[in-house]
Every structure is written in C-alpha cells, then in structure tokens.
C-alpha cells in the first residue's frame, strides 16, 4: 500500500481535521485502542476496497513489472497483517514507481541457486550479472524469546497475533494480541512490543497492571486458552484469575 493511502486512513483520528474537532492525541489513542479487533479488520477491509479501486493503475503497473501482490487472505491490507504476523507487507515510499518505470527491475518466481564470479545463477538456470549483491534475509519472530528456558517458552506460548486462523496466526480467536501488554502464564514475565503509536498508550496500561500487583490491588482478568508453540501440541485449559502474577 502507498504510504499516502495508509496515512489517509489514520488521518481521521490523527490528522489536522481531527485536531480541529478537538480530538487530541490522547483521545485518538483511546478511540483507536478501544475499537474491537474484528471491527477494526472490517474497517480496513473497506479501506482496502477503496484503495484498490482508486490506485488500480498503480497496482496494474506493479504487476506488469513482475511485482507479486496480495492484500491479505481476508483483503484486510497492511495493518491487520501487522497484528496477525508482523511480516509479509510493504509500505511504498517511492520505490514502487521506480519498479513501474523500469529503473528497478524484478525477477519474480525464481530463487538464487548459486553465486559465481560474475553474479547470480538463478533457480531456472539463467544468470544475472552483478557488481554488488545485497542479500535481504528477513527476520523471524521467535515464539517467544529464545533466551528463555524451554519450559517457560512452552508455558507462555505464542507472542503476537490475534488467533485469526490465517497465515502464521493459528486459532483460536483471542480478540487481542497474544501475551503482549498483559499477564502471561509465567508470573512476573511481561512482554512489550509495537511501534510508537501502540507503545504510547499500551505502555501505560502495562505499567498500571504491574503497579497494581506491587500494591496488592486485586487484578482479576480474563485470559483465553493459550495457543502453544506448535498447533498440534496439547492445549492448556483457559483460566480467569491472575491476581498472583
């Protein structure tokens, strides 16, 4: 999605017109955070439908150049994809136009089979001469932090994701991010994640939860069934009171 198109959606809460209506950053954060995730996904599906129509020529140009596109399995676009699996999305800030006009060239549907003295040998047997090779390896979100003891990792389960049942986000549906900004099954272990906007509001809620426990204030919370690291692993039962965390 083009950055401009993405910003337009958020501008309804964070833009100049929103500020003129009296929507402060603090209020915008609260309105955004209080929108149920299913509703949020449907909102973004509507935004994607509009963007696909408005930027149709932009996407056709990318496809003609060999750029393979997806709007997500549920046509929800970038933001729901970030919540489900922080990967597999691209926000264009200018490079897409260079791809469309041919200044950046693509070879899709092939991999790198070997590197020789002249450049790359691709998986279809063709060669691509190169002076410099940059190999973008991506990253993996380990579930959860690999430095934790295996027993704790299994006890906590997955980090991030909503339980949507879509790519890299197995069910059951939880309706909020797994094990982020809330108690985990390991007493005293908390996880904080997200960009500036999410961190700005949820770090406050996280701090208040920890402070309440330090002061001995009862903190019963709902927690759905934990999602194990492997989908075929035994599901642990749900529980509803974590006052001792």
GITA-V947661 format. One line per field, one symbol per residue. burial: + if it has 24 or more other C-alpha atoms within 12 Angstrom, else -. Layout:
burial=???
This chain:
burial=++--+---++--++----------+--++--+----+--++--++-++--++-----++--+--+-+-+-++--++++++++++++++++-----+--+--------------------+-------+--------------+++-------++++++++++++---++++--++++++++++++---+++++----+-++++--+--++------------+++++++------------++++
